[in-house]
Amino acid sequence: MFQFLKILEPEKHANYWLSLFTSATWQEFLAAGGTISGFPQSRHEIAKQVQADDILLCYLASAMRWVGALQVIGPSQDTRPIWREADFPVRLEVSPLVTLEPEQGLPMDNLEGKVTFYTGPKDAGKFKKLLRSSLSRLQQPEDGRLILKLLQEAAQNTGPLESVEPARKPLLRVKIRAGKKTVEELVSIPEAVETVSPDEAGSGVRQAEILYQLLTLGAEMGLELWLARHERTRTWNNRVLGQLPGLVEALPPQFNEATQRAIESLDVLWLKGDSIVAAFEVESTPSLHAGLLRLNDLLALRPSLDIKLYLVAPDERRYRVEQEIRRPTFQLRSKPLATAFGFLPFSRLLEKIKGIRKLGIAASLNPQFLEALTEYFTRPDAED
């Protein structure tokens, strides 16, 4: 149920800030009382700019809806483990003004032509980079006042707005070509969950190291970064991966929800502007199925997707990788999995990164350098 707490006549001096949530972190925020808002360590300096009485406008990226407004009271010393996804140590005490369930939230599309970050179709999905990270200040207070007003109106509505399937729903509708017709099918994009057996426990350390190296190299190259949410609590060199600089907290919604979720499940993305310049699935355990299935799901949804995809795995897994991707389920399709991604061995990647740092050339690198390190089991331009 939505909760409409009070009508606010916003202070003229108040700033409006974006606060990004997933469906899980929103529900966890509410379950903890709805009075502590948390952010990654990377937002520490930005948080210092947030003043008492400023307004946090809460956006649920997966549902593309605004779901709440919170009035800032001040910094918080609360250290409770509120969120499972990450610690979010930069915390503000807030007073909820409006909180809504996703199905009653304010759709982003309702703002088209009414706010400066969504002036028309050309801004759809990108919204002038507003949604790249939490605690982005809305440049125009008028935009914030309008969103707050519409949220208050939504809270007074006795029924839900136009129906929306819940975020993270088990089945998603996609349109596919069947002969000369386009038909709808129901598909699932399971949540990525790391499960490691006792004899594979050491693989988690290697996983964290490779993820750390990919993220820090991308940052040194001047790129923005995405790290899959299920990997954000890992640590390497006493650094929590989800708190490394350069990470974005949401990707621009450029595709249908199923494709968007498939992309978000990939371990690491290197981003330049709104473009994905490289995508990495890191598999450190003997079982490669999870990573291969995530890559296969993405290509099944978007066969024409033009993104450089890399499966990063231990050198000794090379033979296993080739055997797995030649399974009929991956090979006997219009675009075989082997033609779409390359195998990038751990040792080759780490050796290259070491050399790049020794020479101090990361800032001048083009992501294309990865191609020289990568093995394709079937040439990308080969005929089926």
C-alpha positions, 0 to 999 in steps of 0.5 A: 500500500502507498503511504501519503504522509503529509502535504509539503509546501516546498521551501523556495531555497530547497534543492531537489536530488535524485535518489535511485532505488531497485525494487529490493532496496526500496522495500528494504528502505521502507521495512527499516522505517523509511527514515534512513537513506543510504548511498555508496562511499563514492557519493561522500563528497556530494552528500556534503552538499545536501542541506537540511530541508532539501528533497530526495526524489526517489526513482525506481529504475527497473519500473521507470517510476518515481515512487517517493519524496523524502525531506532531508533532516541531516547526516546520520550515524545510523549503521544498521545493516538495512540493505542486502545489496551493499552497505551504503555507508553515506547516510542521511536522516530523512522524513518521508513525505510520500512513499508509493508502491511501484504500481502507483508510482509516477511514470517517467513518461508522464513528464515528457515535455514538462521537465528540462531533462525530458523535453521530448523523445530524443531524451527518452532513456538518457534523460540528459544523464540524470539517472547515472547515479544517486544524489544527482542534483536536479538543475532546475528546482521547478522540475523537482517541484513538479515531480513532488506535486505529481507524487502528492497527487498520485498518493491521493489517488484512490486506485493505482495509476495505469497498471504496471507489472511489478519490478523484477517480475518472473515473466516478461513479454518480448516480441520475436520474429516467427517467420514473417510474423511478430509474436509475443512470448513470455520469458524469464531473466533470473536474478544472478545469484552467486553460489560457490561450493566448498571446494570452489571457495578460493575462486571467489578471491580470483573473481574479486581480483579480476573484477577489481582490475577490470573496474580500476583499469576502466576508470583509469581509461576515463570510462564510466563503469557498471558492476552487476549488483550481485557482485557489489559486496565483494572485496579486494585489497580491502576495497568494497567493489561496489564503492569503487569510483566511477561506478554508475548506479543505473543504466540508461533504459535503452531496451525493453525490460527483458533486454535491460535486465539481461544487460544489467546481469553482466558482471562489468560494463565499460561505458562511454557516454550512453554507449557500452564499449565493452561487456565482461562476464567473469567466471572463476569457478569450474562451472561456466554455465551461469555466465554462458547462459547470461550471454546467451539470454542477451543474444537471444533477446537482441541477436543484432546487438553490437556490443563487444562481449568477453568471457573472462576465465582462468587459462585452464578453462579454455578447453572447457569454454570451447566445449561448452559454447559448442553445445547444440543449444548455443551453436545451432541457432541463427547467431551461434554464441561462439561468434558473439564473444571472445575468451579472455584468459586471466593471466593474459589480461593481468599481464597486460594490465600490469604493463599498461600501468608500468608504462602509464598509458591507460588514459590514452588506451582505446578499448579495442586493445582487448581484441589482441588478447582475445581468442574467438573460437569461431571468427566473428565474420564466419559463415554459419 
